Amino acid sequence: MPSASPQFASALHILKTLRAAGFDAYLAGGCVRDLLLGREPADYDVATSATPDVVLEMFPRTFAVGAHFGVVLVAAEPEMSSKEPAPPQVEVATFRSDGLYSDGRHPDEVRYTHSAVEDVQRRDFTINGLLLDPLRWVDDPSQLPEQTSALREGVVDHVGGLADLDAGILRAIGDPSRRLQEDQLRLLRAVRFAARFGFEIEPATHAAIRALAPRIHAVSRERVRDELSKMLTEGHARRAFELLDETGLLVEVLPEIARMRGVAQPPQFHPEGDVWVHTLLLLAQLPPGCPLTLAWGALLHDVGKPPTFRVAPDRIRFDGHVEVGVAMGAEICRHFRFSNDETRMILALIENHMRFADAPRMKASTLKRFFRLENFDQHLALHRMDCLAAHADLDIFDFVRESYESTPEEIVRPRPLLTGRELIAAGYAPGPQFQQMLRTVEDAQLEGTIATTDEAMTLVRERFPQT
């Protein structure tokens, strides 16, 4: 079982305070689900019959971030020493019944209710509709039970979530079509939850997702991007993208990836199959918590192959797929509004993933400049996954990794032996040729053929005689 955290202590204190004032209050949503699965909740939420104005008045440190929807952030002092750090904030939501969702994202109106049963009926999936009453535990409620069976004594289940949790099923609460249309981001959340927990999507819910997939365009690009990023970085990226494909969502949110299916590759280099299969095998290697840019770089590294596919007399070819892929990747990053830094890194991963094949034949200067790529460890990680998703030959990876790790930073980025100032002092007129001169000197320095300023100046005079 997860250990009791400071946030759990804060949530429990809030819950006990609300109960003492005569209100119903429970732990609710994802924290209950995660506790029952033996996972550490990312945060703890409280659902209560107390209205937002009452919550704001009861606790001294509150933030009405979503009071219109009945949500208040509370930073309550739990029963702990004053020397303890300030407790984290806990989201406290009033029991409510939502009206229509005309924008497919938010309810047009919110009606508060005193009924926990009514409140859970408006939530998304049964496994997220469970409530937990820690005060039902026989032992000290401030400590989480060691056994899940003891934890279940405090579960309040009005939606059949426990049975679905036990069976590994993701099911919408009530009518799937209505529930998913209320907030169309739930289409992607269903896929993400099913992949994260290894659950099957219940048939009626699955059918509703397929039918409603085109409506995902009503959701903001940023929210779609964030859901896809979570899928890619939670450690179950392959399953998530298989489900996106099966539910018809992939062709809606990333048609460029959907086009990879059926695009054959030369079997001598890619015995695993087509570009889609290769990409799935690569996604399967993404560990939980991997960098977002690496995850998207892995997804998009071969995005340029479908439009460049051709069958040549000797073999299947993808001429220019890297350049095309960079252009397509730039458009995808723009569409999803990635930051400039994120875009630059994702595109660099696409642009450089084929350069590893040349590494054993590179001059020392070229190889060292290769090592200078920003976040080179991500380039190295992508190359390793790329190999393992294809021929599984890691000889080049091992060569590059060993060279990279054995080359000190001061050798990769040595102090310049010459600058433009020295060239001017030597009688050279400033101009475009300076860049070529300094590049020549740096090449020789990286190759190890010169090591001093005098040697650098001698080389310049030999290569660039003054007229």
C-alpha positions in Angstrom: 0.0 0.0 0.0 1.1 3.6 -0.6 2.3 5.5 2.5 0.2 8.2 4.1 1.5 11.5 2.7 1.3 15.1 3.9 -1.4 15.7 1.4 -3.4 12.8 2.7 -3.0 14.3 6.2 -4.3 17.6 4.9 -7.2 16.0 3.1 -8.1 14.0 6.2 -8.1 17.2 8.4 -10.4 19.0 5.9 -12.7 16.0 5.8 -12.9 15.7 9.6 -13.5 19.5 9.9 -16.4 19.3 7.4 -17.9 16.3 9.2 -17.7 18.0 12.5 -19.7 20.9 11.1 -22.4 18.5 10.0 -21.6 18.1 6.3 -21.0 15.0 4.3 -17.4 14.7 3.0 -15.4 11.9 1.3 -12.2 11.4 -0.6 -13.2 11.2 -4.2 -12.1 10.4 -7.7 -8.6 9.3 -8.9 -7.0 9.2 -5.4 -9.6 6.5 -4.4 -8.9 4.5 -7.6 -5.2 4.7 -7.1 -5.3 3.7 -3.5 -7.4 0.6 -4.3 -4.9 -0.3 -7.1 -2.0 0.0 -4.6 -0.6 3.1 -6.4 0.6 6.4 -4.9 -2.0 9.1 -5.7 -0.7 12.2 -7.3 -3.1 14.3 -5.2 -6.1 13.9 -2.9 -9.5 15.5 -3.6 -12.4 15.9 -1.2 -16.1 15.9 -2.3 -18.6 17.5 0.2 -22.2 18.7 0.6 -20.8 22.0 1.9 -21.2 24.8 -0.7 -18.1 26.8 -1.9 -19.0 29.9 0.2 -19.2 27.7 3.3 -15.8 26.1 2.5 -14.2 29.5 1.9 -15.5 30.6 5.3 -14.5 27.5 7.2 -10.8 27.4 6.3 -8.4 30.4 6.6 -6.3 29.6 3.5 -8.5 29.1 0.5 -8.4 29.9 -3.2 -11.6 30.1 -5.2 -10.0 28.8 -8.4 -13.2 27.0 -9.7 -15.9 28.3 -7.4 -18.3 28.6 -10.4 -18.1 24.8 -10.7 -18.1 24.3 -7.0 -14.3 23.8 -6.6 -12.1 25.5 -3.9 -8.5 24.9 -3.2 -7.8 24.6 0.6 -4.5 24.7 2.3 -5.5 23.5 5.8 -3.1 22.9 8.7 -3.4 19.2 9.7 -2.7 18.0 13.2 1.1 18.2 13.1 4.0 20.1 14.6 4.5 23.7 13.7 7.9 22.7 12.5 6.4 20.7 9.7 6.4 22.3 6.2 3.3 23.9 5.0 0.8 21.3 3.8 -0.1 21.0 0.1 -3.3 22.3 -1.3 -6.3 20.0 -1.5 -9.2 20.4 -4.0 -12.5 20.5 -2.3 -15.6 20.1 -4.6 -19.2 20.5 -3.7 -21.6 17.7 -4.6 -23.3 18.9 -7.8 -25.5 17.9 -10.7 -24.4 19.3 -14.1 -26.7 20.7 -16.7 -26.1 20.6 -20.4 -22.6 20.8 -21.9 -23.3 22.8 -25.0 -19.6 23.5 -25.7 -18.6 19.8 -25.3 -16.3 20.7 -22.4 -18.0 22.6 -19.5 -21.5 22.4 -18.1 -23.8 25.4 -18.9 -25.0 25.4 -15.4 -24.1 23.7 -12.1 -26.7 22.8 -9.5 -25.4 22.0 -6.0 -26.9 19.0 -4.3 -26.7 17.3 -0.9 -26.6 13.9 -2.5 -23.3 12.1 -3.0 -25.2 9.6 -5.2 -26.2 12.4 -7.6 -22.7 13.8 -7.6 -21.0 10.6 -8.7 -23.5 10.1 -11.5 -22.1 13.1 -13.4 -18.4 11.8 -13.2 -16.7 10.2 -16.2 -15.8 6.5 -15.6 -16.9 4.1 -12.9 -13.4 3.6 -11.6 -13.3 7.4 -11.0 -16.7 7.5 -9.4 -15.7 5.9 -6.1 -15.8 7.6 -2.8 -13.8 6.8 0.3 -14.6 7.4 4.0 -11.4 7.1 6.0 -13.4 7.5 9.2 -14.9 4.1 8.7 -11.6 2.4 9.3 -11.4 0.5 12.5 -7.8 1.6 13.1 -6.4 5.2 13.2 -7.9 6.9 10.1 -4.7 9.0 9.7 -2.8 5.9 8.7 -3.6 4.1 5.5 -4.4 0.4 6.0 -1.7 -2.1 5.1 -4.1 -4.3 3.2 -6.4 -3.2 0.4 -9.2 -5.3 1.9 -9.2 -3.1 5.0 -9.2 0.0 2.7 -12.3 -1.3 1.0 -14.2 -1.0 4.3 -14.3 2.7 3.7 -15.4 2.6 0.0 -18.7 4.0 -1.0 -19.6 2.7 -4.4 -22.8 4.0 -6.2 -21.6 3.2 -9.8 -20.2 -0.3 -9.8 -16.7 1.0 -9.9 -15.3 -1.7 -7.5 -16.4 -4.5 -9.8 -14.9 -2.8 -12.8 -11.7 -2.1 -11.0 -11.4 -5.8 -10.0 -12.3 -6.9 -13.6 -9.9 -4.5 -15.3 -12.7 -2.7 -17.2 -13.0 1.0 -18.1 -16.7 1.8 -18.4 -18.4 5.2 -18.7 -21.0 6.0 -16.0 -24.5 5.8 -17.3 -25.1 6.2 -21.0 -21.6 6.2 -22.7 -22.6 8.4 -25.6 -24.1 11.1 -23.3 -21.2 10.9 -20.8 -18.6 11.3 -23.5 -20.4 14.1 -25.4 -20.6 16.1 -22.2 -16.8 16.5 -22.1 -15.2 15.3 -25.3 -11.7 15.3 -23.8 -13.0 12.1 -22.1 -12.5 10.4 -25.4 -8.8 10.7 -25.0 -8.9 10.2 -21.2 -10.6 6.8 -21.7 -7.7 5.7 -23.9 -5.1 7.0 -21.5 -6.7 5.4 -18.4 -7.2 2.0 -20.2 -3.5 2.0 -21.3 -2.1 3.2 -18.0 -3.9 0.5 -16.0 -3.9 -2.2 -18.6 -7.7 -2.3 -18.7 -10.1 -3.2 -21.5 -12.6 -0.6 -22.6 -16.1 -1.9 -22.1 -17.8 -2.6 -25.5 -20.5 0.0 -25.3 -18.0 2.7 -24.2 -15.6 1.6 -26.9 -18.4 1.9 -29.5 -19.3 5.3 -28.3 -15.7 6.5 -28.6 -15.5 5.3 -32.2 -18.8 7.0 -33.0 -17.7 10.3 -31.4 -14.1 10.3 -32.4 -14.6 13.2 -35.0 -15.8 15.4 -32.2 -12.4 15.5 -30.6 -11.7 18.5 -32.8 -13.9 20.6 -30.4 -11.3 20.2 -27.7 -8.5 22.7 -27.7 -5.2 21.7 -29.3 -3.3 22.3 -26.0 -5.6 19.8 -24.1 -5.2 17.2 -26.8 -1.4 17.7 -26.8 -1.3 17.3 -23.0 -3.3 14.1 -23.1 -1.1 12.6 -25.9 2.0 13.7 -24.0 0.8 11.9 -20.9 0.1 8.8 -23.0 3.6 8.9 -24.3 5.4 9.4 -21.0 3.4 7.2 -18.6 5.2 4.0 -19.6 2.4 2.5 -21.7 2.8 4.4 -25.0 2.4 1.4 -27.3 -0.9 0.3 -25.8 -2.2 3.9 -25.8 -1.5 4.3 -29.5 -2.9 0.9 -30.4 -6.1 2.0 -28.6 -6.1 5.4 -30.3 -5.9 3.5 -33.6 -8.6 1.0 -32.7 -11.1 3.7 -31.5 -10.6 5.9 -34.6 -9.1 8.7 -32.6 -5.6 8.4 -34.1 -6.7 9.4 -37.6 -8.4 12.4 -36.1 -5.6 13.8 -33.8 -2.5 12.5 -35.6 -3.4 11.5 -39.2 0.3 11.6 -40.1 0.9 8.7 -37.7 -2.1 6.8 -38.9 -0.7 6.8 -42.4 2.3 4.7 -41.3 0.1 1.6 -41.2 0.8 -0.6 -44.2 3.9 1.4 -45.4 6.4 -1.4 -46.0 10.1 -1.2 -45.2 13.1 -3.0 -46.7 13.2 -6.3 -44.8 17.0 -6.4 -44.7 17.0 -3.4 -42.4 13.5 -3.7 -40.9 12.6 -7.3 -40.4 9.9 -6.2 -37.9 7.5 -5.0 -40.5 6.0 -1.8 -41.7 6.6 1.8 -40.4 3.6 1.5 -38.0 4.9 -1.7 -36.4 8.4 -0.2 -36.1 7.0 2.9 -34.4 4.9 0.8 -32.0 8.0 -1.2 -31.0 9.8 2.0 -30.4 7.0 3.4 -28.3 7.0 0.2 -26.2 10.5 1.1 -25.0 9.6 4.6 -23.6 10.0 4.4 -19.8 7.7 6.1 -17.4 8.7 9.7 -16.8 10.9 9.9 -19.9 11.5 13.5 -21.3 8.5 14.8 -23.3 10.7 15.7 -26.2 12.3 12.2 -26.4 8.8 10.7 -26.4 7.5 12.9 -29.2 10.8 12.5 -31.1 10.4 8.7 -30.9 6.8 9.0 -32.2 7.7 11.4 -35.1 11.2 10.2 -36.1 9.9 8.4 -39.2 6.9 10.6 -39.9 8.4 11.5 -43.2 8.5 7.9 -44.5 4.9 7.5 -45.8 5.0 10.5 -48.2 8.5 9.5 -49.5 7.9 5.8 -50.0 9.0 4.3 -53.3 10.0 1.0 -54.7 13.4 1.3 -56.4 14.9 -1.5 -58.6 17.2 -2.6 -55.7 14.9 -2.1 -52.7 12.2 0.1 -51.0 13.5 3.6 -50.4 12.5 6.7 -48.5 14.6 9.3 -50.2 14.6 12.6 -48.3 12.4 11.3 -45.5 14.4 13.1 -42.8 14.0 16.5 -44.4 10.3 15.8 -45.1 9.9 14.5 -41.6 11.4 17.7 -40.1 9.0 19.8 -42.1 6.0 17.6 -41.0 7.3 17.6 -37.4 7.4 21.4 -37.4 3.8 21.6 -38.6 2.7 19.1 -35.9 4.5 21.0 -33.2 3.0 24.3 -34.4 -0.5 22.7 -34.5 -0.2 21.5 -31.0 1.5 24.7 -29.8 4.6 23.3 -28.3 7.0 25.8 -26.9 9.9 27.0 -29.0 12.4 25.0 -26.9 10.3 21.8 -27.1 9.9 22.2 -30.9 13.6 22.8 -31.4 14.5 19.6 -29.5 11.8 17.4 -31.2 12.9 18.5 -34.6 16.6 18.0 -33.8 15.8 14.4 -32.8 14.0 13.8 -36.2 16.8 15.6 -38.1 19.7 13.7 -36.6 18.4 10.2 -36.0 20.0 8.9 -39.3 23.4 10.4 -38.7 24.4 7.6 -36.3 25.0 5.3 -39.2 27.9 7.4 -40.3 29.5 7.8 -36.8 32.2 5.1 -37.1 33.5 6.8 -40.3 33.3 10.4 -39.1 36.4 12.5 -38.7 37.2 13.2 -35.0 36.1 16.8 -35.5 32.8 15.8 -37.0 32.1 13.3 -34.3 32.9 15.8 -31.5 30.6 18.3 -33.1 27.9 15.6 -33.2 28.3 15.2 -29.5 27.6 18.9 -29.1 24.0 18.4 -30.0 21.7 19.7 -27.3 20.7 16.9 -24.9 22.8 14.4 -26.8 21.7 11.7 -24.3 18.2 11.9 -25.8 19.6 11.4 -29.3 21.5 8.4 -28.0 18.4 7.0 -26.4 16.4 7.4 -29.5 19.0 5.7 -31.6 19.1 2.7 -29.2 15.3 2.4 -29.3 15.4 2.7 -33.1 17.9 -0.2 -33.4 16.0 -2.4 -31.0 12.8 -1.8 -32.9 14.5 -3.0 -36.1 17.6 -5.1 -36.6 18.6 -5.1 -32.9 22.3 -4.5 -33.9 23.7 -2.2 -31.2 27.3 -2.0 -32.5 27.0 1.6 -33.7 25.2 2.6 -30.5 27.9 1.0 -28.4 30.6 2.8 -30.4 29.0 6.2 -30.1 28.1 5.8 -26.4 31.6 4.7 -25.5 33.2 7.5 -27.5 30.8 10.1 -26.0 31.2 8.9 -22.4 35.0 8.7 -22.7 35.5 12.2 -24.3 35.7 15.0 -21.7 33.6 18.1 -22.2 36.7 20.2 -22.5 37.8 18.1 -25.5 34.3 18.3 -27.1 34.1 22.1 -26.6 37.8 23.2 -26.3 38.7 26.8 -25.7 39.1 28.6 -29.1 42.7 29.0 -30.1 41.9 32.1 -32.2 39.3 34.7 -32.4 38.6 37.5 -34.9 40.6 39.8 -32.8 43.8 37.8 -33.4 43.1 37.6 -37.1 42.7 41.4 -37.4 45.9 41.9 -35.4 47.6 39.6 -37.9 46.6 41.9 -40.8 43.5 40.1 -42.1 40.5 42.3 -43.0 37.2 41.4 -41.4 34.8 39.7 -43.7 32.9 36.5 -44.5 36.2 34.6 -44.8 36.8 34.9 -41.0 34.1 32.2 -40.4 35.9 29.8 -42.7 39.3 30.6 -41.1 38.0 30.0 -37.6 36.2 26.8 -38.7 39.5 25.5 -40.2 41.4 26.2 -37.0 38.7 24.5 -34.9 38.6 21.4 -37.1 42.4 21.0 -36.7 42.1 21.6 -33.0 39.3 18.9 -32.7 41.4 16.5 -34.8 44.3 17.0 -32.4 46.7 18.3 -35.1 47.2 21.7 -33.4 47.1 22.7 -29.8 48.5 26.3 -29.4 47.7 29.8 -30.7 50.9 29.9 -32.6 50.1 26.6 -34.4 46.7 28.0 -35.2 48.1 31.2 -36.7 50.6 29.2 -38.7 47.8 27.1 -40.1 45.8 30.2 -41.1 48.7 31.7 -42.9 49.3 28.5 -44.8 45.7 28.0 -45.8 44.7 31.7 -46.3 47.8 33.6 -47.5 47.4 37.3 -47.6 47.6 38.9 -51.0 
